[in-house]
Amino acid sequence: MATLRFFAGAAEAAQTETATLNAGTIGELRTELGERYGNEFVRVLGLCSLLVNGARATDDAVALSPTDAIDVLPPFAGG
């Protein structure tokens, strides 16, 4: 199972900072997260960047493996 870490608003919307999921692609991951955490989380997820093992994944076709670490990062503001 891939390990997910949620940060800031994503953690707030999911009501957790970590999770594990089985998903074959980023697109499947997005679907499973929406089913698990609901519409508000889907809204937040649409604003987030997904990092797979530290590399940004922008394509829903990106393949995932059970050993991947996925960070869900909402936009950050600051200076």
Secondary structure by P-SEA (a helix, b strand, c coil): cbbbbbcaaaaaaacccccccccccaaaaaaaaaaaccaaaaaaaaabbbbccccccccccccccccbbbbbbcccccc
